Amino acid sequence: MRVLVIEDERQLADAIARGLRRHGFAVDVCNDGVSGHREATSTRYDVIVLDRDLPGMHGDQICADLSRRGLLTRVIMLTASSTIADRVRGLSIGADDYLAKPFAFDELVARVKALGRRATPAAPPVLRMADIELDSTTHTATRGGRRLDLTHKEFGILHELLKADGALVSTEELLDRVWDSNADPFTTTVRVTIRTLRRKLGDPPLVRNVPKAGYRIDTSGAAADDATEVEAESAEQ
């Protein structure tokens, strides 16, 4: 899940970003309204954590514009004011949720997760394909009943591949959905992470590489040839 934090208090913004990343989110940060609005309208995010009182462009303006554009992105507004009038105002201009400062971080995480489930066409919390089972609510994955010890990125890639249900997912899509804006589009990090994910999934291989197109889950057995090629390539390097 990809999240944008628009908050001008840099220490708070960085703390929110670090905490969300520990929960497996890909997080970008903007510290003013103008750059936040630009990022929010040029990149697809599942959830935006939006402060109201921003320099350059007020959070209400950003929220209203996102709502007018009809984006699927969900917005949770943060404010130092907790009056009912402010909450009504925030919700009336298109915010999906409202949280007054100071707030409990666990509550913010729970609300971000809840909004993220509404941001895109809903995928079931438990995804299954072949003998793989992934539970996004408990952040666990198994194969043949064996618990898989996956990093956040490996889990994110597996989630995107299972959600695609056999369809191709490009490297660019994986970078966009699992990493953040700091990811180098020319990096080999996706290929390297796919390699370690394949190793952890074990045999028979299920993740197939379609050259110049992307990756998909393949239960036909064709992925075994891909895995052999990847291992050979790895040995040569």
C-alpha positions as CSV (number, residue, x, y, z in Angstrom):
1,M,0.0,0.0,0.0
2,R,1.4,3.4,-1.0
3,V,0.8,6.4,1.3
4,L,1.6,10.1,0.9
5,V,2.1,12.2,4.1
6,I,1.6,15.9,3.6
7,E,2.6,17.6,6.9
8,D,4.7,20.8,7.4
9,E,5.9,19.8,10.9
10,R,9.0,17.9,9.6
11,Q,9.6,15.9,12.8
12,L,6.0,14.8,12.9
13,A,6.0,14.0,9.2
14,D,9.2,11.9,9.5
15,A,7.9,10.1,12.6
16,I,4.7,9.2,10.8
17,A,6.6,8.0,7.7
18,R,9.0,5.9,9.8
19,G,6.2,4.3,11.7
20,L,4.1,3.5,8.6
21,R,7.2,2.0,6.9
22,R,7.7,-0.3,9.9
23,H,4.2,-1.6,9.1
24,G,5.1,-2.3,5.5
25,F,3.7,0.8,3.8
26,A,5.6,2.6,1.0
27,V,5.6,6.2,2.1
28,D,6.4,9.5,0.5
29,V,6.5,12.8,2.4
30,C,5.8,16.5,1.4
31,N,6.2,19.4,3.8
32,D,4.1,22.0,2.1
33,G,0.8,22.3,0.3
34,V,2.0,23.1,-3.2
35,S,4.4,20.1,-3.5
36,G,1.9,17.9,-1.7
37,H,-0.8,18.8,-4.2
38,R,1.5,18.2,-7.1
39,E,2.6,14.8,-5.8
40,A,-1.0,13.8,-4.9
41,T,-2.3,14.5,-8.4
42,S,0.6,13.1,-10.3
43,T,1.1,9.8,-8.5
44,R,-1.4,7.1,-7.5
45,Y,-1.7,6.7,-3.8
46,D,-4.0,4.5,-1.8
47,V,-4.1,6.9,1.2
48,I,-3.0,10.5,1.8
49,V,-2.4,11.7,5.4
50,L,-3.1,15.4,5.0
51,D,-2.5,18.2,7.5
52,R,-5.1,21.0,7.3
53,D,-2.9,24.0,8.1
54,L,-0.2,23.8,5.4
55,P,1.9,26.6,3.9
56,G,1.5,27.4,0.2
57,M,-1.8,25.6,-0.2
58,H,-4.3,24.9,2.5
59,G,-5.2,21.3,3.2
60,D,-8.9,22.0,2.6
61,Q,-8.0,23.2,-1.0
62,I,-6.0,20.0,-1.6
63,C,-8.8,17.8,-0.3
64,A,-11.5,19.6,-2.3
65,D,-9.5,19.4,-5.5
66,L,-8.8,15.7,-5.1
67,S,-12.5,15.1,-4.5
68,R,-13.4,17.1,-7.6
69,R,-11.1,15.1,-9.7
70,G,-12.8,11.9,-8.6
71,L,-9.6,10.1,-7.5
72,L,-9.8,6.8,-5.7
73,T,-7.2,8.0,-3.2
74,R,-8.6,8.1,0.4
75,V,-7.8,11.1,2.6
76,I,-7.4,11.3,6.3
77,M,-7.1,14.8,7.6
78,L,-5.0,15.8,10.6
79,T,-5.7,19.0,12.5
80,A,-4.8,20.6,15.8
81,S,-8.5,21.5,16.2
82,S,-11.0,18.9,17.4
83,T,-14.2,20.8,17.2
84,I,-17.3,19.2,15.6
85,A,-17.5,22.1,13.1
86,D,-14.0,21.5,11.8
87,R,-14.7,17.8,11.5
88,V,-17.9,18.5,9.6
89,R,-16.0,20.9,7.3
90,G,-13.3,18.4,6.6
91,L,-15.7,15.6,5.8
92,S,-18.0,17.9,3.7
93,I,-15.1,18.8,1.3
94,G,-14.2,15.2,0.6
95,A,-12.1,13.9,3.4
96,D,-12.7,10.2,4.2
97,D,-11.6,10.4,7.9
98,Y,-10.5,13.0,10.4
99,L,-8.0,12.7,13.2
100,A,-7.2,15.4,15.8
101,K,-3.7,16.1,17.1
102,P,-2.2,14.8,19.3
103,F,-3.2,11.2,18.3
104,A,-2.2,7.7,19.2
105,F,0.0,6.3,16.4
106,D,-1.7,2.9,16.6
107,E,-5.0,4.6,15.8
108,L,-3.5,6.3,12.8
109,V,-2.2,3.0,11.4
110,A,-5.5,1.3,11.9
111,R,-7.3,4.1,10.1
112,V,-4.8,4.2,7.2
113,K,-5.2,0.4,6.8
114,A,-9.0,0.7,6.8
115,L,-9.0,3.5,4.2
116,G,-6.5,1.6,2.1
117,R,-8.9,-1.2,1.8
118,R,-11.4,1.2,0.3
119,A,-9.0,2.9,-2.1
120,T,-8.9,0.3,-4.8
121,P,-11.2,-2.4,-5.9
122,A,-11.3,-4.6,-2.8
123,A,-9.1,-7.7,-2.8
124,P,-10.1,-10.4,-0.3
125,P,-8.0,-10.2,2.9
126,V,-6.8,-13.8,2.2
127,L,-5.4,-14.5,-1.2
128,R,-4.9,-18.1,-2.4
129,M,-3.3,-19.5,-5.5
130,A,-1.9,-23.1,-5.9
131,D,-0.7,-23.9,-2.4
132,I,0.2,-20.3,-1.5
133,E,-2.0,-18.5,1.0
134,L,-1.4,-14.8,2.0
135,D,-3.3,-13.1,4.7
136,S,-3.0,-9.3,4.5
137,T,-4.7,-8.7,7.9
138,T,-2.1,-10.7,9.8
139,H,0.7,-10.0,7.4
140,T,1.5,-13.7,7.1
141,A,2.1,-16.0,4.1
142,T,2.4,-19.8,3.8
143,R,3.1,-22.4,1.1
144,G,1.8,-25.9,1.6
145,G,1.1,-24.9,5.2
146,R,4.8,-23.8,5.7
147,R,5.1,-20.3,7.2
148,L,7.2,-18.1,4.9
149,D,9.6,-15.6,6.5
150,L,9.3,-12.7,4.1
151,T,10.5,-9.1,4.3
152,H,8.0,-6.3,3.8
153,K,9.1,-5.9,0.1
154,E,8.9,-9.7,-0.6
155,F,5.5,-9.8,1.0
156,G,4.4,-6.7,-1.0
157,I,5.5,-8.3,-4.3
158,L,3.8,-11.6,-3.5
159,H,0.6,-9.7,-2.6
160,E,0.6,-7.8,-5.9
161,L,1.2,-11.0,-7.9
162,L,-1.5,-13.0,-6.2
163,K,-3.9,-10.1,-6.5
164,A,-3.3,-10.1,-10.2
165,D,-4.5,-13.7,-10.3
166,G,-2.1,-14.8,-13.0
167,A,-2.0,-11.6,-15.0
168,L,1.2,-9.8,-15.7
169,V,2.5,-7.2,-13.3
170,S,5.2,-5.0,-14.7
171,T,8.4,-4.0,-12.9
172,E,7.2,-0.4,-13.0
173,E,3.9,-1.4,-11.3
174,L,5.8,-3.3,-8.6
175,L,8.1,-0.3,-8.0
176,D,5.1,2.0,-7.8
177,R,3.0,-0.2,-5.5
178,V,5.7,-1.7,-3.2
179,W,8.4,0.9,-3.1
180,D,8.2,4.7,-2.8
181,S,9.3,7.7,-4.9
182,N,12.9,7.3,-3.8
183,A,13.2,4.1,-5.8
184,D,15.5,4.3,-8.8
185,P,13.4,3.3,-11.9
186,F,16.6,1.7,-13.4
187,T,17.5,-0.3,-10.3
188,T,17.7,-4.1,-10.2
189,T,16.0,-4.2,-6.8
190,V,12.8,-5.7,-8.1
191,R,14.7,-8.5,-9.9
192,V,16.9,-9.1,-6.8
193,T,13.8,-9.2,-4.5
194,I,12.0,-11.6,-6.9
195,R,15.0,-13.9,-6.7
196,T,15.0,-14.1,-2.9
197,L,11.2,-14.5,-2.9
198,R,11.5,-17.4,-5.3
199,R,14.1,-19.0,-3.1
200,K,11.9,-18.7,-0.1
201,L,8.8,-20.0,-1.9
202,G,10.7,-23.1,-2.8
203,D,9.8,-25.7,-5.4
204,P,8.2,-26.1,-7.8
205,P,8.8,-22.4,-8.8
206,L,5.7,-20.3,-9.3
207,V,6.9,-16.8,-10.2
208,R,7.4,-16.5,-13.9
209,N,9.5,-13.8,-15.6
210,V,8.1,-12.6,-18.9
211,P,11.0,-10.8,-20.6
212,K,10.4,-7.0,-21.1
213,A,6.9,-7.4,-19.7
214,G,6.9,-8.3,-16.1
215,Y,6.1,-11.1,-13.7
216,R,3.2,-13.4,-12.9
217,I,2.2,-16.4,-10.9
218,D,2.3,-19.4,-13.2
219,T,1.0,-22.8,-12.0
220,S,1.7,-24.6,-15.4
221,G,5.3,-25.4,-14.5
222,A,6.8,-22.9,-17.0
223,A,8.2,-20.9,-14.1
224,A,10.7,-23.6,-13.4
225,D,12.6,-22.7,-16.6
226,D,12.7,-19.1,-15.5
227,A,14.0,-20.0,-12.1
228,T,16.8,-22.0,-13.7
229,E,17.7,-19.1,-15.9
230,V,17.7,-16.7,-13.0
231,E,20.0,-18.9,-10.9
232,A,22.4,-19.3,-13.9
233,E,22.5,-15.6,-14.4
234,S,23.1,-15.1,-10.7
235,A,26.0,-17.5,-10.7
236,E,27.6,-15.7,-13.6
237,Q,27.5,-12.3,-11.8
